Structures are given as C-alpha cells and as structure tokens.
Amino acid sequence: MAYKTAALDHAPSHLWPWLALPASLTAALQRAYGHTHRVTALLIGSGRRNPTYSEQRLLHLKRGERIFWREVLLHAGDPDRPAIWAMTTIPLCGLRHGLLPLARHGSRPIGNTLFRHRRLRRSPITMEALPRFGQRVWRRRSILRRGHTEVLVEEHFLPDLPPWAGRGRR
C-alpha cells in the first residue's frame, strides 16, 4: 500500500500500523478490543449536501453535483471514549450505481462493507496531523474507486484508540 512515508515518520510510532493499514480499520479495532466488546458506530450525522471544495476536488465532482455524507464515532461499548472519528463521502450518482447500501448503515461500521466490495480499489493513503477536538489528531484519507464511482474515506485517530493488536481480516 502506498502512503506518504515522510508523514508516517513524524507520527508517533504506536500509530504507524493504524495509519498505514490498507484493510478495514473496523476489523483491526475489533481485534484490539477483543471478543468481549463489539465495535459500534455512533452516528453523528448523515445526509445529502453540496461538497466542500476539498471533497469536490478529491472526488472529481462537477459543479452542482451533490454528495451523501456520513459521520460516525467508532467505539467499543462506551460512546464517551471513541477511538476513531470517521467520515464517508459518496457522490449521489455513486448511490445510483450500486453503493446505496452504504447510505443505510445506521449504527453499523461501514468499513467491513466497503472492504467486502471486491471491485473497490483504494488510492494511496494520505496522512497528516491536524488540530481537532482541542488537540493534535492524526488523520488519514483515501479514495475507494469502483469503476467511475469514488468514495472518500477519512479517519481521525483519537486519544482512546486501543493498542495495536494486528490487522484483523481484510
């Protein structure tokens, strides 16, 4: 998996496997929490809207195209101690081309569903540290492609991220 190695070199070493993981973070989180806790997505919000400039550029959207977005906190039983903040952005035309189930996930993590799509291909992962939630938080972003449809996946690693326990299943 390609990623910006310079950014990874500046990240804390305990975050390296999380940042560079090419597979589902949900599966890796489940492995880190163990079988006694189930990874859950606390839905913060979702809906249709106009894309930000960054989303428009990254998803190669034309002027006037709208998106579906979904924002969640991933945790294992305690929503006050989330491990990952994540946002998925899908062009509305992508929902009409086979990705509609992604818009109906509710409190289920979307990662496992995304990585079960055999036709989805992931772009190189970009990563950087940003001020978020009142502190410096590491983020990674990538684009998942299926034909001409693209899905932007953005994940922020929060202070309650458990220690790495392996990558889980793909």
Steps between C-alpha positions, in 0.01 A plus 500: 500500500634840407497783751703808580798359687619845611169554683521154655852574627363795699210305653537340844624144451194347673283650221706368207313171450163677531593772252648267239243219521368437146207287621198567720564702818179355642643147491829616656307690770296190577819300539649767729189509721467122509191285479345639819424837334328567169610796287206734448457812292329787680333690218570871538328597178432414140318640203531670167678828445726697271863387522777708653768622262733222619235231450415637156867493400580156647188335355531674161148640527350742253349827616153439640551132582387407849627241746377265769707525821508292816689596816554252786700434815629142527513360853464172688218539748576847637398782263672748735835335413506477120810367325443637150299781346417413138322658208399335176411716200330355191384688188122460466552344157702227678195409707316437174785277378498227762616679817156577647544243782781719637243773571289264713747382764364682805712402802695228319860576401532546126860375464427130481237560231737715297776243510268216399440678167747313281478765228606787728862607460674726751715799410822568691430600860587857594559588863562811705461646847226759548366703790165332575293444810722747692825310434730371227339200330638283220279454196516277198302529180462290191270455204331168428410459132247275330503570128436873470353528850720625784451492878706727726583342836650717775600367843634690803676303775387617843677473839293196608627289208593159646850354455561329164424125510540407134315577184200273532348366182501684166 
